[in-house]
Amino acid sequence: MKLLKVAAGVLNQIPLAWDHNRQNIIDAIEEAQKQNVSLLCLTELCISGYGCEDAFFAQNTIDQSIASLLEIVEHTSDIVVAVGLPLRHNNRTYDTACLIANKRILGFAVKQYVANNGVHYESRWFQPWNPYVRDEIKIGDFSYPFGDVVFDLSGVRIGFEICEDAWVANRPGRILYERGVDVILNPTASHFAFLKSQVRERFVVDASRAFGVSYVYANMLGNEAGRIIYDGDAMVASNGELLVSGNRLSYEDFLIVPAVVDVDATRLNQTQNRGNIALAYPNLRVSERFEWPDIAPVVQRAELEAWERGGYLKEEEFARAVALGLFDYLRKSRSQGYVLSLSGGADSSAIAALVFLMIRMAVENLGIDGVKKKLGYIKAIQDCKTPEEILGKLLTVMYQGTENSSDDTFNSAKELADDIGATFMNININGLVDTYRGLIEEQLGRQLSWETDDLALQNIQARVRAPSIWMLANLNNALLLTTSNRSEAAVGYATMDGDTAGSISPITGIDKHFLRGWLRWLETVGLNVKNESTPADRTGATIDSTVSDQLIKVKGLHAVNNLQPTAELRPLDKKQTDEDDLMPYDVLNSIEEAAIRDKQPPIDVLKLVEVRYDGHDGRPQYDREKLLVWVERFFKLWSRNQWKRERYAPSFHLDDHNLDPRSWCRFPILSGGFEKELAEMRDWAAGQTPSSRKSTPGRSKIGF
């Protein structure tokens, strides 16, 4: 029985923050050494940061990465460490993992498959490496193996799959199996998305079984560069069994997740299951001596935290991912807090609640003193004794009413602000709106009316709210949070330079239908914060917006959860609602998924929603005529409003898709607007053959 103590080390890094990243890596290595870890896998590109974007083209990025690497090497006594960095070879840039053993660089494994889908554009910067190819790279006065390399350390063979390598059909693990590798290390920067951790667990466990290896997986942690959140997923599996799984979405700078693996057991698996394999491959092995310490066997069982075992995983992940994203955005931007125009509606209330959860979860994770240390540059919170005091210093909200605002939304905003402890301000902007209206009426020589000038009269109210809240953000040296959700972004149901004004847009990555359900969940169920609880423990009592033995609820959401979503920009007697202006949010979300995520043309979208909303499975029933209107409305508004999506504040990627043109969904600002496709849909709905309609010159089918 040959036992090794291995560990996945997750890191919360910052692109191009050389001193911070280097020290974080060194601290993680030293913690692993204290825990008697012999083999440590750190995250992908952790020296430079993963999200450097076009800075990867800069030679300085490569030079600084190498300089940091050489300093890190000096801190690797009696341990083997894998650390990620970009390197340039023959005028091409590569995503590499350096293996260091006892203060010696052994070589560099190079990523073979670069991610180029979804939010990833790695092929813009990185060249993929071909399997079975090994070269050398010179660093300083020494040359090191570079490419497709297996490392043999006193008989223990170590290979790599770097992030995307493990997601492809022809993954390198198959070749590593042919070479008799004992341990596969996977340093990764796998972005957060709902339920994605379950997919990762499957391919880690399945790889350990199929390849007969121990598999160490280390994902990046936190909001690294602004838009993309990483959950710090860390796993060790061996022979098809998950040995350990780390805590995800942590507020720590780094986490070490160790496990003891049995090399002889995985070799036995390979021996018993080895079929006909090709042995005619180049000798790409790098051999080096390393004294693996003798260690005793231990009993291991992977355990998930209570919130991951419960029945509300998507709600929990949304709350924790956005809260961590906001916390890292705050501290990495060195801002003094957040400012929010709190309307009392669902969107702004959700954001206020998320900032509240940001502090609550940080305190749960780090303690009061740990939070104050992490935000040590914010002097205003250093004397705070409770989470409520910290929140009051970090979140200021302002209700900006007009004659079209109701008592219901004011009371909703005030109730929530008081409940969570935010600093609440209230101003009336009616006079400002009247001033602008009067100035324009004077120039036009006529009175504006709701019958003829509806849109302009709505938008001026939203735009007049921007200067005061921006002024407050400037005075507080704070970040202004903007409140648009993904459903509104899809159809442009927002006032540019009004409710879209802000520094960061936390909920633009999520649809309104989910958001409304999440708010009800947060009021009535709440976050599970104690590891000893189980799904059956969800009936425990709580007090308003505080941490009980098990749950965090926000009772101050009761009022907003009983309101019908409305912009409150038309006179109150018009009884304006969002869904009357657009369509039911559930339908909008279904159309968006089919049209944008799945790239279906209008006629197929209509067919899909007809099936979805046929009255079965508890869903409402809508007739074809109504669905036809909604599908056409969606495609027209989508095409017309790309310019708005180009100007939204940075948003977080949360679902398996988003509408951010900088990360997931690119679309032309000017387009044909699906005119031909919509005409075909109308013909089909009317019982005509779509192909019988003649095409308009210059209006060929528009794709994505």
N, C-alpha and C positions, 0 to 999 in steps of 0.2 A: 504493500500500500504506500504510494507516494503522494503525499498531501502538499498542496500549495495554498497559501493564503493570498487571494487576489482581491481586488476592489475596483469598483467603478467610482470615479471622482467627478462630480458635477460641479460646474463653475458658473458664476454670474459675472460675465466679462463685459467690456465696453470696447467697441471698435477703436483701434488706434490709441488706446489709453495704455501706453507701454509700461509705465511704472505700476499702475494698478493691476494690470493683467499679470505681469511677472510676479508681483508680490502675492497675488491671490493663488497662483500656481505653486509658488514656494510654500505658502502656508498649507495648502492642501497636501503637498508631498510630506511636509513635516508631520501633519496630523496622521497621515497613513503610516509613516515610520513609527509614530508613537503606538499605533495599533498593530504593529508587527506585520504589516502588509508587505509581501514580497514582490507583487506585480500589480501596478496601478495603471489603469486606463483613464486618461483625462479626455476632455471633449475636443471636438473637431475645431481646427484653426483657433485654438484657445489663446495662443500667444498674441496674434494680431487682432483677434475678434473675427467672428464669421461675417458680420454685416458691413464690411469695409467698402463694398461696392466698387466704384471705379478707382478707389485708392489702391486696389490690388494691382492696377497698372503701374503704380509709382514704384520706382526702384527703392525709394526710401522705405516703403512698407516692407520690402524684402530684407533690406539691410537691418532695419530695426528688429525685425523678427529673429534674424540670425543672432544679433547682439543679445537679445533677451534669452534665446536658447542657450547660448554659451554661459550665461550667468546661471540659468536654471540647472545646467549640468552639474555645477559644483555643489548642489544640494541633494544629490541622489546617492548618498552613501548607502550601501547594502540594500538597495531597492532597484527594481526594474520599473521604468516609467515610460509610458507612451504619451507624447505631447504633440499637438497639432500646430502646423504653421504653413504659410505659403512659401514656395521656393521657385526660383527661376532657373530653368535648365534649357540650354540651346535656344534662348530667347522666347521661351514659352513658360507660362506660369502654371504651377501644379499645386494641388491641394494634397498635403503630405502629413504623415504621422511619423515622428522621429521616435525610435526606441533607444532609450538610454539605460545602461546598466552600470551601477556602481561608479558613477562619474565618467563614463565612457559612452560616446555616441557610437551605436552599432550600425545604424543605417536609417534609410527613409523608405517607408511603404507609401506608394502613391495611389490616390483614388482612381479607380478604373471607370466608374460611371458617374458622370456629373449630372446633378439634378437640373432639369430644364422644363419643369411643368409647375402649374399652380403658382405659388409665390416665388419660385426659384428660377434664377437666370444664370446659373453657374457657368454655362458654356460661354457667356460673354467674357469671363475672366480666366477660366481654367481649361486646360487641355486634359482630356481623359488619357489615362495610361493604358497601353495594351498589355493583356496578360502574356505570361511567359517571356517577358522582356525585362532585362535588368541592365542598368548602366551604372555609372559612377558620377557623383557630383562633388565638386571641390569646394570646401568651406575653409577659408584660411589656408593653412599649409597642408591640410589633410584631405584625402579623398574618401568618400563613403559610398557604400552600396545604395542604389537609388532605383526604385521601380517596383516590380513584382518580386517581393523578397519574403522568404521565410527565415525566421531567426531561430537558431538552435543554441539554447543556453544550457550547457552541461546536460544535454539529452532532452530537455523540454523544448518542444517546438511551438513557436508562436507565429501566428499569421494575423492578417488584418482584413476586415471589411469596413470601409469608411462610409458611413451614412447610406447614401443612395445605392452603394454596392449591394446592400442587403435587401433592397426593395425590387430588384430586377429579377427576371426569370433565370437568366444565366449568371447567377451571383458567383463571386469569387470563392465563396465557401466550398463549392463543389470541387474546385481545383485544389483548395487547401486540404480537403479530405483525401484527395488522391496522394497528396504529399505527406500524409500521416501527421498532420498538425494536431497538437494537444489542446491548445487554447486559441480561440479567435477573439481578438479585441475589436470592438466597434466604437471608435470615437465619433460622435455624431452631433449635428445641429438640426434636429428634426423639429419643425415648428409645431406649436400647439394647434390642435383642432379637436372638436368634441369627439370623445370616445376613441381617439387615435391611439391612446396608450394600450388599449386592448389588442389592436392590430400589431403593435410593436411586440407585445408580450408573445403573441402567437409565433411571429417569425424568429424571435430569440429562442424560445423553447423548442420550436420545430427544428431550427438549425442545430441546436445542441444534440437533439435526438438523431436527426438524419445524418449528420456529419460525425457523430460520435466524439464530441468535443465539449469542453467547458467554454461558455460564451459569455463575455463581459461587455455590457452595453452601457455607455455613459453619454447622456444627452445634456446639452446646454441648459442653463437655468435663467429665467427672468426675461425682462424686456431689454434686450441687448442694444438695439439700435433705434427703437422708436415705434415701429409698426408690428413687428413679429415678436410673439411671446414664446418662450421655451419653458417646458414644464419640469426640467431636471429629472426626467425619467432615468432611473438607474436599476439595472437588473444583472444578476448572475444566474445562469442556468447551466446544468450539466446533465448529459445523457437523457434529455427530455424532461427534466425536472427543474422547476424554478426554485432556486435555493434562497434567493433574497431579492426583495424589491424595495427601493428607497421611497422616502416621502416625496411626493411631487408638489410643485408650486410652493416651494419653501422661500422664506425671506432671508435665508443665510447666504453668505458670500460663496460658500462651497459646502459640499457634503461628501463624506466618504462612506461608501456602502460596501462592506467587506463580506467575503464568504470563503469557506474552505472547500477546495475541489480536489477530487481524487483522480490523478493522472492515470493510474493503473486501471481504474474502472472505465474510463473513456477509451483507453487503448483496447481493453477487452471487448468493448462494444464494436470498435472498428474491426477487430480480428474476427469476431463472430459474424459480422454482417457484410464484410468486404466482398463485393462481387467482381466482375470483370472490369478492371480499371486500366486506363492507359498509363504506362510507366515511362513512355518515351518523351519525357519533357526535359528541358535544360535544368542543370543543377543550379537552382537559384537560392541555395541555402547559405546563410551567414552563421558561422559557428563562433561561439565565445564561451569562456568559462564563467560560471556564476555559482556561488555557494548558496543553494536553496536550504534554508534552515529546516530542521526537523520540527514538526508541529504535531500536536495531538488531535485526534478526530473530535468533531463537535456535532451536536444535534442541531440541524438547521431546518427552518420552515418559513417560507415566505409569507408575510402577513401584510395585508393592505390596511390602510387607515380606515376608520369607521365610515367616513364619508364616501370612500370608494366602494364600500360593500353595500351601501344602501340603495334604495330604489329611486334616487334623484340625482344620478351621476351628472347628467347634462346641466341641471340647475346648479349643482355644486361647482362643476368645472367652470361654468360661466362666471359665477361670483368670484371664485378664487383666481382665475386667470386675469380677469379685468382688474381686480383689486391689486394683484401683484404688478400688472402692467402699469397701473397708475402710480404705484409706490416707486417703482424703478424710474419711471419717466420724471417724477418729481425730483428725486435725489440726483439723477444723472444730468438733469438740466440745471441743477443748483437753484431751483425756484423755491420761493418762500411759502408756497401753498397753492390752493386752487380757488377760483372764483366761478360762480355759476348763476346764470339768470334762471331762477326757479319759478316756473309758471304755475306749478301745482298740477301739471299734467303728467302723463306716464313717463315720457322720455326724460325730462329734467329730474323728476323724482327718482327714477332708476339711477341716474348718475349720482345724485346726492347720496343715495343708499350705498352705491358702490364705493364712494369715497369713505363713508362711514365704515364699510367692511374692510377697506384698505387698512385703516387704523386698527380695527378690532383684530384682524387676522395677523397683522404685524405684531401686536402686543401678545397675542396667543403664541406666536412663534418665537419672538425675541425677548418678551417682557418689556415693561415700561422703560427701564434703563437702556435696554438694547435698542429700542426704537429711537430714543433720544440720542444715543451714540451714533446710530446709522444716519440720523438727520442732524448731526452735530453742528452743521453750518447754519441751522435755523435757530437763532438765539431765543426766539419768542417761546419755544416749547421746552427750554431746558429746565425750567422750574415747575413744569406741569407734573401732577401726581397721578392723574387718572387719564384713561383714554378720552373721556369727554372733554377734558381740558385741552388735550392735544388737538382734538378735532375742531374745537372752537377757534383755535389759533390757525388751523390749516385750511378750513373751509368757510368761505363767506358766500352767502346766497342773497340774491336780491329779487324781490317780486316787483315787477314793473307793470302796473295796471293802467288800463284805459277805460273809457266808458263802455267798451265791449267786454270787459273782464267781469266775471261773476264773483259773488261772494263764495261760491263753492270752491273755485280754484284758489282764491286767496286763503281760505281756511285750510285747504289741503296743503298748500305750501307752508303755511305757518305751523300747522300741526307736525309735519314731517321735520322741519328745521328744529323745532323745540324738542322733538323726541330724540333726534340723533345728536343734538348739541351743537349744530352749526350756528355761526353768527348770522342773524337774519336782519335784512334791511328791506324797507318798503318805500317805493316812490311811485308817484302818479305821473305818467308821461303824456297825459291828454293834452296839456297845454302845448307841448312840443309838437305833437301831431297836428293840432289846430294851426300852429304857426306855419309849418311847412305847407299845409293845405291852403292856407290863406295866401301865401306867397305865390304858389302856382296858379291859384284861381285868378289872382290879380294879373299875372302875365298872360294867361289864356283868355281873360276877359269873359269868363263864364264860371258858374258854380259846378263843382264836382258832385256827382251823385252815385249812389250804389247801383242804380239801374244802368248807368253808362260807363262807370269808372271803377267797377268792383275790384279788379285785381290791383290796381294802383293804390286804392284806399286800404286794401288789406296789407300790402307789402310795406307801405310807409310806416305802419305801426311796428312791424317787426324790425325795420331798419332803424327806427328812432331808438329802439332799445339798445342798439349796439354801442353808441358812444359812451353812455354812462357806465356800462359794465366793463368796457375796455378801460375806461379811466380808473375804475376801481382796481382792475388787475394791475395797471401800471403803478398805482399808489401802493399796492401791497407787494409789488414784485412777484406777482403770482401768475399762474397759467389760467387762461380762460377756457373753460370746458364748453364745447358746443354739443348740441343735443339731438342731432338728426340720427334716425335709425336707418337700417338698410332698405326697408320698404319705401320710405320717403325718398331716399337717394335714387332708387330705381326709377321713380316716376317724376323726380324733380319737385316733389311736394315740400318745398322749403324756399325761404326767401334768401337769395344770395345777398351776403353782407348784412343779413338780419340774424335769423336763428342759426345760420351756418357760420357766423363769425366766431372765431376761437383759435386756440393754439393746438388743441387735440380733441378728437371726436371719439370718445370711448365706445359708443354703441352703434356706430355706422356699420359695423361688421355683423349685426344681428337683426333679425326681422321683428317687426312690431307684434306679430301674433305670438311669437315665443316670449317677447319681452313682457307682454301683459300677463301671461301665465306665470312668468318668473316673479313678477311683483306680488301676485297673490300667494305664491309659494313662500316668498320671503316673509310675508306678513303672518302666514298661518302655520308654516312648517319650520323653515329656517335652516341655517347651516349647522351641520354636525361637527362639533369641535373637540369631542373627547374620544380618544382612541379605544377606550374600553367599551363604548356603547355599540350596539348592533342595530340592524334595521328594525327589530322589534321594540326598540327603546324610544321610538319617535313620539311617544305621548307625554314625555316629561314636560312639566310646567316651566314656563319662562316668565321673566319680567320684561317690560317693554324695552326693546332695543338694547338689551344687555346680555352678557354671557351667562347662561345657566350652567348647570352641571353638564349639559349636553348640546344645547342648541343656541344659536343666535337668531333672533327674530327682529323684525322692524315693524312694531305695531303702528307706528306713525304713518304707515302706508294705507291704513284702512280707508281714509277718505278718498285718496286718489284711485284706489281699486274699485270704488263705487261710482266713479265718474265715467261718462262716455267720452272717448278721446275727441278733442276739438281744438282747433287753432285759436278760437275766440278772437277772430279778426273782423268778423261781420257783426252787425248789431245783434244784441241778444235775442230780439224777437224773430230773427232768421233761423235760430236753433241750428247753427252750423255744427256739423260733425265731420270728422276726417273720412269716415267710411261713406257718407253721402257724397262727399266731393270726389272720392276715388272709387272704391269698391270695398267689400269686406276684406279685412287684412289677411284672413286665412286664404281667400281666393287669390289675392295679390301675391302672396308668398308662393302659392302653387304655380301660378303663371310665371313668376320670376325664375323659379327653379327649373321649370321646363324650358323656358326661352333662353335664359342666360347661362345657367349652369350646364344644362344638357344640350344647348344649342339647337333646339327644335324650331322649325318654322311655324308661323301663326296657325296654319291649318292643323298641324299635329298637336300644337298646344291646346287648341279648342277641343280636339278629340279627347285629349287626356283629361282636361278639366270636366268635360261632360261625364266621363266615367267616374271621376272622383266625387263629383257633386250630384250624384243621381239619387240621393236620399238614403243610401245604405250606410252601414257601419256608423250610424249615429251622426253622419254629416248632414248639413242642410241640403235641400234640393233646389237647384236653380235651372230655369229653362234655357234652351239654346239661345234664344234671342238676347237674354240678359248676359249670358256668358260671352256671346259674340261681341257685345258692346264692350265688356270689360277687357277681353283679350285685345281688341283693336285699340282701346284706350291705352293699354299698357305699352304696346309696341310703338305707338305714336309718341307717347310721353317719354319712353326710354330713348328713342332716337333724338328727340328734341332737346334733351337735357344732359347730354354727355358733357357739355361745357361746364355745367355745374359740378359734376362728379370730378372733373379735372381740378376744381378749385376747393374741394372739401379739405378740411384740416386732416392731418394724419390720423388714421384709424387703426384699430387692432384687427388682426386676422383671427377669427374665432371659429367659424363654421368650416365646412369643407369647400366653401367658395366665398368670395366677397366681390364687391363692385369697385374696389380701389384700382384705378388705372396704373398706379405705381407698383402694384404688387400682383394682382390676380386677373383683372379683366380689362383688356384694352379694346377700345371701340372708337371709330372715327368721330370727331366732333361734327363734321358735316357728312351726311350720308343720304342715300335714297329713301330712308325712312320706311323701308319694307312696303312700299306702295304696291308693287306687283304681288307680293306674298299676301298682303291683306286683301287685295282684290280677289285672289284665288280662294282665300278663306270665305269671303262673302258669297262667291259663286257656289262653293261647295255647300255652305249652310242653306242656300236657297234651292239646292237640288240640281244645280247645273254642274257640268263637267269643268273643273278649273282650267284644264288645258285649252278649252274653247275660246278663252279670252285672249285677244292679241296682246303681245308684249308692247309696251311703250319703249321707243328707242331710248337707249341710255339708262333704262331702268332694269338692268339684269339683276338676278337674285343677289341679295346682299348677305354675305356670310360673316362669320365672326373671326 
